[in-house]
């Protein structure tokens, strides 16, 4: 089974299974919230319930999160209430930072010796 990640989407941009949210929803999605229908401005009409999708912002079209579709793409675009995408991974979560930790800085007295 393929696994999407936000870092992977940044490196290899996808053209399918996207959900676009308005800028008001961005802080919530960025912090791991599920995507609610009122925040969606458009969605790939080919999305089926259960599909792995990626969430992007409407201004920059940059990936913010990955999740599981709880509605079809057409339903997401038309719905005015309800949860549309169950968040699985988002910018800043444990998966985002895995393997990308900041290198340890030497202790002050070790730096003076070098």
C-alpha positions as CSV (number, residue, x, y, z in Angstrom):
1,X,0.0,0.0,0.0
2,X,1.5,3.4,-0.9
3,X,2.0,5.9,1.8
4,X,1.7,9.6,1.3
5,X,3.7,12.1,3.3
6,X,3.7,15.9,3.2
7,X,7.5,15.9,2.6
8,X,7.0,13.4,-0.2
9,X,4.3,15.7,-1.7
10,X,6.6,18.7,-1.5
11,X,9.4,16.8,-3.3
12,X,7.1,14.9,-5.8
13,X,4.0,17.0,-6.4
14,X,0.8,15.1,-6.9
15,X,-2.0,16.0,-9.4
16,X,-4.8,13.8,-8.1
17,X,-6.8,13.2,-4.9
18,X,-6.3,16.8,-3.6
19,X,-8.7,18.7,-1.3
20,X,-8.3,22.5,-1.2
21,X,-9.2,24.4,1.9
22,X,-9.7,28.1,2.5
23,X,-7.1,30.1,4.3
24,X,-9.3,30.2,7.5
25,X,-9.0,26.4,7.8
26,X,-5.2,26.3,7.3
27,X,-4.1,26.8,11.0
28,X,-6.4,24.0,12.1
29,X,-5.3,21.5,9.4
30,X,-1.7,22.5,10.0
31,X,-2.1,21.5,13.6
32,X,-3.7,18.2,12.8
33,X,-7.4,18.8,12.8
34,X,-9.7,16.8,10.6
35,X,-11.0,18.7,7.6
36,X,-14.6,20.0,7.9
37,X,-16.8,20.5,4.9
38,X,-17.3,24.3,5.4
39,X,-13.5,24.9,5.0
40,X,-13.3,23.1,1.6
41,X,-13.4,25.2,-1.5
42,X,-12.8,22.4,-4.0
43,X,-11.9,18.8,-4.2
44,X,-10.8,16.3,-6.9
45,X,-14.1,14.9,-8.2
46,X,-12.5,11.5,-8.6
47,X,-12.1,11.0,-4.8
48,X,-14.0,8.1,-3.4
49,X,-14.8,7.4,0.2
50,X,-11.8,5.8,1.9
51,X,-9.2,7.2,-0.5
52,X,-6.0,8.5,0.8
53,X,-6.1,12.3,0.0
54,X,-3.8,15.3,0.4
55,X,-4.9,18.6,1.7
56,X,-3.6,21.9,0.3
57,X,-4.3,25.6,0.9
58,X,-6.1,27.7,-1.7
59,X,-3.6,30.5,-2.0
60,X,-0.3,28.6,-2.4
61,X,-1.6,25.1,-3.3
62,X,1.0,23.6,-1.0
63,X,0.4,20.4,0.9
64,X,-0.6,20.7,4.5
65,X,-1.8,17.2,5.5
66,X,-2.7,13.7,4.4
67,X,-5.9,12.0,5.4
68,X,-8.7,9.5,4.6
69,X,-11.7,10.7,2.6
70,X,-15.0,10.4,4.5
71,X,-17.0,11.7,1.5
72,X,-16.6,11.6,-2.2
73,X,-14.9,14.6,-3.9
74,X,-18.2,15.8,-5.3
75,X,-19.8,15.6,-1.8
76,X,-16.9,17.5,-0.3
77,X,-17.2,20.4,-2.7
78,X,-20.9,20.7,-2.2
79,X,-21.3,19.9,1.5
80,X,-21.9,22.7,4.0
81,X,-21.5,20.7,7.2
82,X,-19.8,17.6,8.5
83,X,-16.3,16.0,8.6
84,X,-14.9,15.4,5.1
85,X,-11.3,14.1,5.7
86,X,-9.9,12.2,8.7
87,X,-6.4,13.6,9.4
88,X,-3.6,11.0,9.3
89,X,-0.5,13.1,9.0
90,X,0.2,16.8,9.0
91,X,3.1,19.3,8.9
92,X,4.9,19.3,12.2
93,X,3.7,15.9,13.6
94,X,6.0,13.1,14.7
95,X,6.1,11.6,11.1
96,X,7.0,15.0,9.7
97,X,10.0,15.4,12.0
98,X,11.2,11.7,11.9
99,X,14.7,11.7,10.5
100,X,14.8,15.4,10.3
101,X,15.8,16.3,13.8
102,X,18.1,19.3,14.4
103,X,21.7,18.2,15.0
104,X,22.8,18.4,18.5
105,X,24.9,21.5,19.3
106,X,28.2,20.9,21.2
107,X,28.3,21.9,24.8
108,X,29.8,25.5,25.2
109,X,33.0,24.2,26.7
110,X,33.4,21.6,23.9
111,X,33.0,24.3,21.2
112,X,35.8,26.4,22.8
113,X,38.2,23.3,22.5
114,X,37.5,22.8,18.8
